[in-house]
Amino acid sequence: MAKQGLLRGPKFNMRHTTIIEAALPFVQMLKASPAVKKISLGVIKPASSGQSRRSASHQIKALVLPTAVRFSFRGGSSVQQFHVFGPDLREISKLATDWS
C-alpha cells in the first residue's frame, strides 16, 4: 500500500509525494542524513511477477549517476525509484548498504 503526502520539506520536490510503504523508513533515514541535499521521488510501478517478487519482503539497489544516486526500492508488489542528490554521491550510495 502507498502512503500519500507524508514527505514534505526542503529536501523533497513537490511533484510526487506518494511512497511505497516498504520504502518509508529508508527515505526517512535519507531525509535525516546531513549528506543528502534533495530527494526526488519517482512514480510507483507494479513489480514484475516471478521468483524475485516472492523471495524478499524488500530489496534496494543503488546506482551512482553523474549528478545523483538512483535508488530502486522493491516492496511486496510495487517498485519505486527515487533520485538522491548531495555533494558526496558515494557516501549517499553507502547508506543503502548500512540500512540493509
Secondary structure in CASP SS format (residue, H / E / C, confidence):
PFRMAT SS
TARGET T0000
AUTHOR 0000-0000-0000
METHOD secondary structure of the structure
MODEL  1
M C 1.00
A E 1.00
K E 1.00
Q C 1.00
G C 1.00
L C 1.00
L C 1.00
R C 1.00
G C 1.00
P C 1.00
K C 1.00
F E 1.00
N C 1.00
M C 1.00
R C 1.00
H C 1.00
T C 1.00
T C 1.00
I E 1.00
I E 1.00
E H 1.00
A H 1.00
A H 1.00
L H 1.00
P H 1.00
F H 1.00
V H 1.00
Q H 1.00
M H 1.00
L H 1.00
K H 1.00
A H 1.00
S C 1.00
P C 1.00
A C 1.00
V C 1.00
K C 1.00
K E 1.00
I E 1.00
S E 1.00
L E 1.00
G E 1.00
V E 1.00
I E 1.00
K E 1.00
P E 1.00
A C 1.00
S C 1.00
S C 1.00
G C 1.00
Q H 1.00
S H 1.00
R H 1.00
R H 1.00
S H 1.00
A C 1.00
S C 1.00
H E 1.00
Q E 1.00
I E 1.00
K E 1.00
A E 1.00
L E 1.00
V E 1.00
L C 1.00
P C 1.00
T C 1.00
A C 1.00
V E 1.00
R E 1.00
F E 1.00
S E 1.00
F E 1.00
R E 1.00
G E 1.00
G C 1.00
S C 1.00
S E 1.00
V E 1.00
Q E 1.00
Q E 1.00
F E 1.00
H E 1.00
V E 1.00
F E 1.00
G C 1.00
P C 1.00
D C 1.00
L H 1.00
R H 1.00
E H 1.00
I H 1.00
S H 1.00
K H 1.00
L H 1.00
A H 1.00
T H 1.00
D H 1.00
W H 1.00
S C 1.00
END
